[in-house]
Amino acid sequence: MALLHVNKIGLAIMATVNREKAMTQLRILFFVVLGMALFSTGRLHADADIKPILADARATLTTVAAKGFEWTTTRQLIAAAEVALAAGDKAHSLNLAKAALNEAEKSLLQANYAEAHWQDGMPF
Amino acid sequence: MRSLIVNKKTNLGFALYCLLAFSGFAGADAEQGLDYQSMVQRDINDFKAYYKTRFPKIEFSEYKNGVYAIDADSREQWLEMEDFPPYEFAVDEGEALFAVRFANGKTYADCFANGGEGIRQNYPYFDNKKGQVISLELAINDCRETNGEQPLAYKKGPMAALSAYMASTSAGNVFAVAVANKEAYQAYLEGKKFFYAKRGQLNFSCADCHMLVSGQKLRADITGPALGHPTGFPVYRGKWQEMGTLHRRYAGCNKNIRAMPLPLQGRAYRNLEYFQSVMSQGLEINGPSSRK
């Protein structure tokens, strides 16, 4: 009887351990699924965002060029991003497109600043 | 009493109208009466004074020699090079080209004052009819097109040779570029703005290199003073191993600071040349010349 009682306690302990194991497994599974979901969303995000960023970079560059403040490197970055996109290297293309947009925006800031503050460059 | 108040209001309104109208006319008169050449002369004085402070031992007339005016070592090398001037061939070529008759029988001499000789110091000038700055190179192509010929490229080759020959006939003449009216002053101001505005990925202005750090080393080269920049062009440049025009040099400078070069003989570069030539007022033409 005492042995039976001990067994019941043992079974209860084992059941608790199994439940925790199951919970741990569930947790691991949750994080694996979450990770996969995040990864696949990132990929989809990259695919969708490259073209609008490139379009923005081109439009900003056109504005800057009209002001005479285009940088020599921006057009090259846009071209490289297009080549990478055509070759299917989307992550690289996204990086290049972002760099191109960043440059185009900075050169526009430079042009606007120069328009308003060019006298600051006079050393007398 | 009421009519008096109304009359007072009317009188006050009339007085205000007269005041505004008068001040409007007065403004217009003031604008018409602006002495643009005097305004520009103040800039010239400031520009020259800057270099006088920066290089107190250098005579003003020396600035026609660019960096060779301020750096003894470079000057020594340059003077040795001048024993056999590398631009002589271009002058000869330019003289031959200048004499060639167009298909209609006319020549370049027919397009320019004094047959095109000894006139370099008058360029660039502001053409009131065309409303823009006319450089020597633009005038050469204008002459060609007026006579039914194809325009020449502005960077080098025959254009640089023709410009070199015309400059050589003007050696010793003093730059005499005027800013006579509002439109000319506007073009001058555009050139001035270009000169002092920072541009390119390196965020440099013309003034940064050729005023603030003139005489100091940028990598292996010493930057020349902006005063007198246009006097020696076109030049034979060691880096190019050939002749090139002033606007070719502008484009090269822009590339160096990672700014996209603008069209040669476009409005922006011509206005810049106008500003630089005005700043070099009083210096002798000594083009063509040689540079590193």
Interface residues (C-beta under 8 A of the other chain):
Chain A: A65 G68 F69 E70 W71 T72 T73 R75 E103 S107 Q110 A111 A114 E115 W118 Q119 G121 M122 P123 F124
Chain B: D46 A49 Y50 K193 F194 Y196 A197 K198 R199 G200 Q201 N203 S205 A207 D208 M211 L212 K255 R258 A259 M260 L262 A268
